[in-house]
Amino acid sequence: MSTTPLDPAEQHDALVAALVDLERHVGAAGWDQPARLFALVLTDVFAAAEPELAGELGLRTTAEGGPPGALTAIEQEGFVPTDDLVADLEQLEWPDTVFGCAVSAERTFLPAGAEADIPDDPAAAAAHVAAHPDREEIRVVVGADRAGNTHGVARLVSRPGELLGAEDLVPGLGAALAHTLA
């Protein structure tokens, strides 16, 4: 069962909490990682289906004082991303037991003032960005849920103690994830 008694705004807080947790988890392995995909299941549903595993993981259900609508992330080990992450996500669909999903990805970008000089050819553009002295590395973790929420969190290499976040942080990625739940 993938439903939750919470309204979308309350469930949004649970999605944000799961994404912050995931960013810490992914970040613990350092930088230069491939994109990683996660199913998000309601902790209460997961604990009911797998009580021993939930206990081993230290998950707390709502009845045990855990937050309502809490989500547990399950990494999808078989996910092998290509250069087109959005196209990779378009191939997915989740069973009803999955309440949401999230993806982590790292990218290199340039500040707005440096974008005018980027070549049109994709290979040349990638080489240009990689060699540019003002390039910046970012890790994003974006998620969507069946309550209609999307959100993203991000960390810059240059500001490791700062976590950015917004509902529309990476809108195309959020929309692609939401589509996998439809």
Contacts in CASP RR format, 6 or more apart in sequence:
PFRMAT RR
TARGET T0000
AUTHOR 0000-0000-0000
METHOD contacts of the structure
MODEL  1
MSTTPLDPAEQHDALVAALVDLERHVGAAGWDQPARLFALVLTDVFAAAE
PELAGELGLRTTAEGGPPGALTAIEQEGFVPTDDLVADLEQLEWPDTVFG
CAVSAERTFLPAGAEADIPDDPAAAAAHVAAHPDREEIRVVVGADRAGNT
HGVARLVSRPGELLGAEDLVPGLGAALAHTLA
1 45 0 8 1.000
1 96 0 8 1.000
1 97 0 8 1.000
2 42 0 8 1.000
2 45 0 8 1.000
2 96 0 8 1.000
2 97 0 8 1.000
2 98 0 8 1.000
2 99 0 8 1.000
2 146 0 8 1.000
3 146 0 8 1.000
4 11 0 8 1.000
4 42 0 8 1.000
4 69 0 8 1.000
4 99 0 8 1.000
4 147 0 8 1.000
5 68 0 8 1.000
6 14 0 8 1.000
6 68 0 8 1.000
6 69 0 8 1.000
6 147 0 8 1.000
7 147 0 8 1.000
8 147 0 8 1.000
8 148 0 8 1.000
8 149 0 8 1.000
10 68 0 8 1.000
10 69 0 8 1.000
11 69 0 8 1.000
11 145 0 8 1.000
11 147 0 8 1.000
11 149 0 8 1.000
12 147 0 8 1.000
12 149 0 8 1.000
12 151 0 8 1.000
12 167 0 8 1.000
14 67 0 8 1.000
14 68 0 8 1.000
14 69 0 8 1.000
14 70 0 8 1.000
14 71 0 8 1.000
15 40 0 8 1.000
15 71 0 8 1.000
15 100 0 8 1.000
15 143 0 8 1.000
15 144 0 8 1.000
15 145 0 8 1.000
15 147 0 8 1.000
15 149 0 8 1.000
15 151 0 8 1.000
16 151 0 8 1.000
16 153 0 8 1.000
17 67 0 8 1.000
17 70 0 8 1.000
17 71 0 8 1.000
18 40 0 8 1.000
18 70 0 8 1.000
18 71 0 8 1.000
18 72 0 8 1.000
18 73 0 8 1.000
18 102 0 8 1.000
19 102 0 8 1.000
19 141 0 8 1.000
19 142 0 8 1.000
19 143 0 8 1.000
19 151 0 8 1.000
19 152 0 8 1.000
19 153 0 8 1.000
20 153 0 8 1.000
20 163 0 8 1.000
21 73 0 8 1.000
22 38 0 8 1.000
22 73 0 8 1.000
22 102 0 8 1.000
22 104 0 8 1.000
22 141 0 8 1.000
23 104 0 8 1.000
23 139 0 8 1.000
23 141 0 8 1.000
23 153 0 8 1.000
23 155 0 8 1.000
23 163 0 8 1.000
25 73 0 8 1.000
26 33 0 8 1.000
26 36 0 8 1.000
26 104 0 8 1.000
26 139 0 8 1.000
26 141 0 8 1.000
27 139 0 8 1.000
27 155 0 8 1.000
31 106 0 8 1.000
31 137 0 8 1.000
31 139 0 8 1.000
31 157 0 8 1.000
32 106 0 8 1.000
33 104 0 8 1.000
33 106 0 8 1.000
34 81 0 8 1.000
35 79 0 8 1.000
35 81 0 8 1.000
35 85 0 8 1.000
35 88 0 8 1.000
35 103 0 8 1.000
35 104 0 8 1.000
35 105 0 8 1.000
35 106 0 8 1.000
36 75 0 8 1.000
36 79 0 8 1.000
36 103 0 8 1.000
36 104 0 8 1.000
37 75 0 8 1.000
37 76 0 8 1.000
37 79 0 8 1.000
37 81 0 8 1.000
37 92 0 8 1.000
37 101 0 8 1.000
37 102 0 8 1.000
37 103 0 8 1.000
38 73 0 8 1.000
38 74 0 8 1.000
38 75 0 8 1.000
38 76 0 8 1.000
38 101 0 8 1.000
38 102 0 8 1.000
38 103 0 8 1.000
38 104 0 8 1.000
39 73 0 8 1.000
39 74 0 8 1.000
39 76 0 8 1.000
39 94 0 8 1.000
39 98 0 8 1.000
39 100 0 8 1.000
39 101 0 8 1.000
40 71 0 8 1.000
40 72 0 8 1.000
40 73 0 8 1.000
40 74 0 8 1.000
40 98 0 8 1.000
40 99 0 8 1.000
40 100 0 8 1.000
40 101 0 8 1.000
40 102 0 8 1.000
40 143 0 8 1.000
40 145 0 8 1.000
41 71 0 8 1.000
41 72 0 8 1.000
41 74 0 8 1.000
41 97 0 8 1.000
41 98 0 8 1.000
41 99 0 8 1.000
41 100 0 8 1.000
42 69 0 8 1.000
42 70 0 8 1.000
42 71 0 8 1.000
42 72 0 8 1.000
42 99 0 8 1.000
43 54 0 8 1.000
43 59 0 8 1.000
43 60 0 8 1.000
43 61 0 8 1.000
43 62 0 8 1.000
43 66 0 8 1.000
43 69 0 8 1.000
43 70 0 8 1.000
43 71 0 8 1.000
43 72 0 8 1.000
44 61 0 8 1.000
44 62 0 8 1.000
44 63 0 8 1.000
44 69 0 8 1.000
44 70 0 8 1.000
45 97 0 8 1.000
45 99 0 8 1.000
46 54 0 8 1.000
46 59 0 8 1.000
46 72 0 8 1.000
47 54 0 8 1.000
47 55 0 8 1.000
47 59 0 8 1.000
47 61 0 8 1.000
48 61 0 8 1.000
49 97 0 8 1.000
54 61 0 8 1.000
54 72 0 8 1.000
57 72 0 8 1.000
59 70 0 8 1.000
59 72 0 8 1.000
60 66 0 8 1.000
60 70 0 8 1.000
62 68 0 8 1.000
62 69 0 8 1.000
62 70 0 8 1.000
71 99 0 8 1.000
71 100 0 8 1.000
71 145 0 8 1.000
73 102 0 8 1.000
79 88 0 8 1.000
81 88 0 8 1.000
81 105 0 8 1.000
82 88 0 8 1.000
85 103 0 8 1.000
85 105 0 8 1.000
85 173 0 8 1.000
85 176 0 8 1.000
86 172 0 8 1.000
86 173 0 8 1.000
86 176 0 8 1.000
89 103 0 8 1.000
89 173 0 8 1.000
89 176 0 8 1.000
89 177 0 8 1.000
89 179 0 8 1.000
89 180 0 8 1.000
90 176 0 8 1.000
90 179 0 8 1.000
90 180 0 8 1.000
92 101 0 8 1.000
92 180 0 8 1.000
93 180 0 8 1.000
94 100 0 8 1.000
94 101 0 8 1.000
94 180 0 8 1.000
94 181 0 8 1.000
98 181 0 8 1.000
99 145 0 8 1.000
99 146 0 8 1.000
100 143 0 8 1.000
100 144 0 8 1.000
100 145 0 8 1.000
100 146 0 8 1.000
100 177 0 8 1.000
100 181 0 8 1.000
101 143 0 8 1.000
101 144 0 8 1.000
101 177 0 8 1.000
101 180 0 8 1.000
101 181 0 8 1.000
102 141 0 8 1.000
102 142 0 8 1.000
102 143 0 8 1.000
102 144 0 8 1.000
102 177 0 8 1.000
103 141 0 8 1.000
103 142 0 8 1.000
103 143 0 8 1.000
103 173 0 8 1.000
103 177 0 8 1.000
104 139 0 8 1.000
104 140 0 8 1.000
104 141 0 8 1.000
105 139 0 8 1.000
105 140 0 8 1.000
105 142 0 8 1.000
105 173 0 8 1.000
106 137 0 8 1.000
106 138 0 8 1.000
106 139 0 8 1.000
106 140 0 8 1.000
107 137 0 8 1.000
107 138 0 8 1.000
107 140 0 8 1.000
108 129 0 8 1.000
108 130 0 8 1.000
108 135 0 8 1.000
108 136 0 8 1.000
108 137 0 8 1.000
108 138 0 8 1.000
109 129 0 8 1.000
109 135 0 8 1.000
109 136 0 8 1.000
109 138 0 8 1.000
110 118 0 8 1.000
110 129 0 8 1.000
110 132 0 8 1.000
110 134 0 8 1.000
110 135 0 8 1.000
110 136 0 8 1.000
111 134 0 8 1.000
111 136 0 8 1.000
114 132 0 8 1.000
114 134 0 8 1.000
117 128 0 8 1.000
118 125 0 8 1.000
118 128 0 8 1.000
118 129 0 8 1.000
119 125 0 8 1.000
119 128 0 8 1.000
129 135 0 8 1.000
136 156 0 8 1.000
136 157 0 8 1.000
136 158 0 8 1.000
137 156 0 8 1.000
137 157 0 8 1.000
137 158 0 8 1.000
138 154 0 8 1.000
138 155 0 8 1.000
138 156 0 8 1.000
138 157 0 8 1.000
139 154 0 8 1.000
139 155 0 8 1.000
140 152 0 8 1.000
140 153 0 8 1.000
140 154 0 8 1.000
140 169 0 8 1.000
140 170 0 8 1.000
140 173 0 8 1.000
141 152 0 8 1.000
141 153 0 8 1.000
141 154 0 8 1.000
142 150 0 8 1.000
142 151 0 8 1.000
142 152 0 8 1.000
142 169 0 8 1.000
142 170 0 8 1.000
142 173 0 8 1.000
142 174 0 8 1.000
142 177 0 8 1.000
143 150 0 8 1.000
143 151 0 8 1.000
143 152 0 8 1.000
143 174 0 8 1.000
143 177 0 8 1.000
144 150 0 8 1.000
144 174 0 8 1.000
144 177 0 8 1.000
144 178 0 8 1.000
144 180 0 8 1.000
144 181 0 8 1.000
145 181 0 8 1.000
146 181 0 8 1.000
148 178 0 8 1.000
149 167 0 8 1.000
150 167 0 8 1.000
150 168 0 8 1.000
150 171 0 8 1.000
150 174 0 8 1.000
150 175 0 8 1.000
150 177 0 8 1.000
150 178 0 8 1.000
151 165 0 8 1.000
151 166 0 8 1.000
151 167 0 8 1.000
151 169 0 8 1.000
152 165 0 8 1.000
152 166 0 8 1.000
152 167 0 8 1.000
152 169 0 8 1.000
152 170 0 8 1.000
152 174 0 8 1.000
153 163 0 8 1.000
153 164 0 8 1.000
153 165 0 8 1.000
153 169 0 8 1.000
154 163 0 8 1.000
154 164 0 8 1.000
154 165 0 8 1.000
154 169 0 8 1.000
154 170 0 8 1.000
155 161 0 8 1.000
155 162 0 8 1.000
155 163 0 8 1.000
155 164 0 8 1.000
156 162 0 8 1.000
156 164 0 8 1.000
END
